[in-house]
Amino acid sequence: MGRKMREEKADPVEIFVAFLRREGLNVTRSRLAVLRAIAAQPKHFEVAELQSSLRTQVSPATVYRTLGLLERAGLVRKLSFGETHAHYERAFGREDHGHLICQRCGRVWEFPIEGMRARLEKVAQTTGFSLREVVVEGYGLCRDCQEAEPV
């Protein structure tokens, strides 16, 4: 059985529009442009990468505010990878996965975590826990950094 993609109940735009309306916020072209740019990101990204991918003029402040809204709406996940700046990834239309992060060079590898969600859901069900998200991260040194490490 291949990697299982999380079930999507609605289109991300519909989810975001409904979230904005519930919060009493305006649905703007800039906010939707940020969401569409995120949908085009294949993996995790930094704000600067997102900003440069936007074809329209969206201010950095609007990008940051919209990322916060998208995070609250459950459409974007903020990741630190042990660095001082944040990385983000879309939380829709992607397979569950984990990250291996090199603590020296900062390189990140994604890997499938098939089966882990099902096991956690089983534990959650027996404890009455409502599982919303599975995050797996491993920190260490990549092969290149291990070879460069003094003996």
Phi, psi and chi 1 to 4 in degrees:
 res  aa     phi    psi   chi1   chi2   chi3   chi4
   1 MET       -  125.7 -173.2  177.5 -154.7      -
   2 GLY   -73.3 -178.4      -      -      -      -
   3 ARG   -62.7  138.6  -72.8 -178.8  -95.0  171.3
   4 LYS  -100.0  127.6 -170.2  174.7 -179.3 -177.3
   5 MET   -84.4  138.9 -166.6  173.1  -67.4      -
   6 ARG   -61.4  140.6  -69.4 -161.9  -40.6 -169.6
   7 GLU   -66.8  137.3  -67.8  179.0   33.5      -
   8 GLU  -110.0  127.1  -60.2  -59.7  -37.3      -
   9 LYS   -87.2  -25.6  -64.7 -177.1 -168.4  -64.3
  10 ALA  -154.3  166.4      -      -      -      -
  11 ASP   -64.8  139.3  177.3   64.7      -      -
  12 PRO   -56.0  -35.8  -22.0   29.3      -      -
  13 VAL   -64.2  -44.0  173.2      -      -      -
  14 GLU   -62.1  -41.8  -68.9  174.1   11.7      -
  15 ILE   -61.9  -45.8  -67.2  169.5      -      -
  16 PHE   -66.7  -43.5 -168.5   43.4      -      -
  17 VAL   -60.7  -45.1  167.3      -      -      -
  18 ALA   -62.6  -41.0      -      -      -      -
  19 PHE   -61.2  -48.8  169.2   81.0      -      -
  20 LEU   -59.4  -43.4  -68.5  171.0      -      -
  21 ARG   -65.2  -41.2  -70.9 -174.7  175.9  143.9
  22 ARG   -60.1  -35.6  -89.5 -167.2  -40.9  -86.9
  23 GLU   -84.5   -2.7  -63.9  -69.0  -45.1      -
  24 GLY    72.8   27.4      -      -      -      -
  25 LEU  -106.1  155.3  -60.3  169.0      -      -
  26 ASN   -76.0  143.6  -67.2  -34.7      -      -
  27 VAL   -90.4  109.3  177.6      -      -      -
  28 THR  -113.9  159.5   65.4      -      -      -
  29 ARG   -60.3  -40.3  -78.7 -171.7 -150.3  160.3
  30 SER   -62.4  -44.7  -64.5      -      -      -
  31 ARG   -63.2  -42.2  -72.0  174.6  174.1  160.3
  32 LEU   -69.1  -34.2  -65.4  177.5      -      -
  33 ALA   -63.9  -39.6      -      -      -      -
  34 VAL   -63.7  -45.6  171.1      -      -      -
  35 LEU   -60.3  -43.8  175.2   59.1      -      -
  36 ARG   -65.1  -38.1  -72.4 -172.9 -175.1  100.6
  37 ALA   -65.3  -37.4      -      -      -      -
  38 ILE   -67.1  -39.3  -70.7  168.2      -      -
  39 ALA   -61.1  -26.9      -      -      -      -
  40 ALA   -84.3   -9.9      -      -      -      -
  41 GLN   -77.1  122.8  -62.4  -68.0  -34.6      -
  42 PRO   -75.5  -28.4   25.3  -30.8      -      -
  43 LYS  -139.2 -158.2  -64.8 -173.1 -176.8 -119.5
  44 HIS   -69.4  156.3   45.4   85.8      -      -
  45 PHE  -148.0  161.9   57.9   90.2      -      -
  46 GLU  -103.8  161.3  -64.3  178.3   25.3      -
  47 VAL   -58.4  -40.4  174.5      -      -      -
  48 ALA   -60.6  -39.6      -      -      -      -
  49 GLU   -65.6  -41.7  -65.8  168.9  -39.1      -
  50 LEU   -63.6  -46.6  178.1   62.5      -      -
  51 GLN   -57.8  -43.7 -177.0   74.4   43.4      -
  52 SER   -72.3  -22.2   68.6      -      -      -
  53 SER   -80.9  -14.8   74.5      -      -      -
  54 LEU   -76.4  123.2  -71.3  162.8      -      -
  55 ARG   -78.7  -28.9  -58.3 -154.7 -169.5  -70.8
  56 THR   -88.2  165.0   59.4      -      -      -
  57 GLN   -83.5  102.4  -66.9  -61.8  -40.0      -
  58 VAL  -120.1  124.8  178.9      -      -      -
  59 SER   -66.5  151.1   74.3      -      -      -
  60 PRO   -56.4  -37.2  -26.6   34.6      -      -
  61 ALA   -62.2  -40.8      -      -      -      -
  62 THR   -66.1  -39.2  -62.4      -      -      -
  63 VAL   -61.5  -48.9  170.9      -      -      -
  64 TYR   -61.7  -45.4  -82.5  103.0      -      -
  65 ARG   -63.2  -41.2  -78.4 -167.3  -58.9  -91.6
  66 THR   -67.1  -38.4  -56.9      -      -      -
  67 LEU   -59.2  -41.3  -80.0  168.4      -      -
  68 GLY   -62.2  -41.8      -      -      -      -
  69 LEU   -65.8  -43.2  -67.1  171.1      -      -
  70 LEU   -64.6  -34.0  -71.0  163.9      -      -
  71 GLU   -66.3  -45.3 -170.1  176.3    6.4      -
  72 ARG   -63.4  -31.5  -75.7  179.4   37.4 -147.7
  73 ALA   -79.6   -6.2      -      -      -      -
  74 GLY    81.1   17.8      -      -      -      -
  75 LEU  -101.1  -15.0  -64.8  168.2      -      -
  76 VAL  -134.6  144.7  167.9      -      -      -
  77 ARG  -117.0  130.8 -174.4  175.2  -58.3  115.7
  78 LYS   -92.6  131.1 -173.1  175.8 -175.7  177.0
  79 LEU  -124.6  142.2  -51.4  162.8      -      -
  80 SER  -102.9  -32.2   71.9      -      -      -
  81 PHE    52.8   27.1  -66.1  146.1      -      -
  82 GLY    72.5   13.1      -      -      -      -
  83 GLU  -104.0  170.8  -63.0  176.7  -28.5      -
  84 THR   -79.0  -22.4   55.8      -      -      -
  85 HIS  -108.3  156.8   64.7  -79.1      -      -
  86 ALA   -89.7  151.6      -      -      -      -
  87 HIS  -114.9  159.6  -64.1 -104.0      -      -
  88 TYR  -134.2  159.8  -65.4   85.0      -      -
  89 GLU  -148.5  152.0   66.8 -178.6    0.6      -
  90 ARG   -73.1  145.2   58.9 -173.4  159.8   89.4
  91 ALA  -104.9   17.0      -      -      -      -
  92 PHE  -130.3  148.0   58.4   90.4      -      -
  93 GLY    65.8   23.2      -      -      -      -
  94 ARG  -128.0  152.7  -62.5 -157.7   59.6 -152.4
  95 GLU   -78.3  150.3  -62.7  167.6  -14.7      -
  96 ASP   -58.9  137.7  -74.8  -24.1      -      -
  97 HIS  -155.6  166.1   63.3  -80.0      -      -
  98 GLY  -118.8  176.5      -      -      -      -
  99 HIS  -129.7  138.5  -60.7  105.8      -      -
 100 LEU  -108.9  126.3  -67.5  175.3      -      -
 101 ILE  -121.7  124.4  -58.5  106.3      -      -
 102 CYS   -79.5  124.4  179.8      -      -      -
 103 GLN   -76.5  -10.4  -68.0  175.0  -63.4      -
 104 ARG   -97.7  -55.0  179.1  169.9  -72.3  158.7
 105 CYS   -96.2  -13.7   69.5      -      -      -
 106 GLY    83.4    1.0      -      -      -      -
 107 ARG   -64.4  146.3 -168.1  166.0  166.8 -155.4
 108 VAL  -125.7  132.8  178.0      -      -      -
 109 TRP  -114.7  135.2  -70.2  -96.5      -      -
 110 GLU   -97.9  146.7  -70.0 -173.3   -1.3      -
 111 PHE  -143.7  151.0   61.1   92.1      -      -
 112 PRO   -70.4  146.8   24.0  -30.1      -      -
 113 ILE  -123.2   38.3   57.1  171.2      -      -
 114 GLU   -53.7  139.3   53.4 -164.4   47.1      -
 115 GLY    89.5  -26.7      -      -      -      -
 116 MET   -68.3  -41.5 -172.8  168.6  -66.8      -
 117 ARG   -60.4  -44.5  174.8  174.0  -78.6  -81.4
 118 ALA   -61.3  -41.4      -      -      -      -
 119 ARG   -65.4  -42.9  -70.4 -173.0  -59.0 -142.1
 120 LEU   -67.6  -37.5  -72.3  170.7      -      -
 121 GLU   -63.4  -36.3  -75.9  174.5  -13.8      -
 122 LYS   -64.4  -45.3 -163.4  175.2 -136.0 -179.3
 123 VAL   -63.9  -43.4  171.4      -      -      -
 124 ALA   -60.9  -42.5      -      -      -      -
 125 GLN   -62.0  -41.9 -175.2  178.5   20.4      -
 126 THR   -70.7  -23.0   62.0      -      -      -
 127 THR  -101.4   -2.3   61.6      -      -      -
 128 GLY    76.7   18.3      -      -      -      -
 129 PHE   -87.6  140.3 -172.8   80.9      -      -
 130 SER   -97.9   99.5  174.2      -      -      -
 131 LEU   -76.4  125.3 -177.0   65.6      -      -
 132 ARG  -111.4  -32.0  -66.2 -174.1  177.5  165.2
 133 GLU  -152.6  146.9 -175.8  175.4   14.5      -
 134 VAL  -119.4  124.3  175.4      -      -      -
 135 VAL  -126.7  124.8  178.2      -      -      -
 136 VAL  -125.0  123.2  176.3      -      -      -
 137 GLU  -134.6  137.8  -68.1 -178.5   -8.6      -
 138 GLY  -124.1  133.7      -      -      -      -
 139 TYR  -114.5  141.8  -67.9   86.2      -      -
 140 GLY   177.7 -149.1      -      -      -      -
 141 LEU  -120.0  134.9  -64.2  176.1      -      -
 142 CYS   -72.8  170.5   68.7      -      -      -
 143 ARG   -57.5  -46.4 -179.0  175.6  -65.6  145.0
 144 ASP   -61.8  -43.3  -67.9  -19.0      -      -
 145 CYS   -69.9  -32.4  -70.9      -      -      -
 146 GLN   -65.2  -41.3  -70.8  175.8   60.5      -
 147 GLU   -68.6  -30.0  -69.3  172.4   -0.7      -
 148 ALA   -83.4  -13.9      -      -      -      -
 149 GLU   -69.7  132.5 -167.7  170.5   78.9      -
 150 PRO   -65.2  147.0   14.8  -18.8      -      -
 151 VAL   -78.5      -  178.1      -      -      -
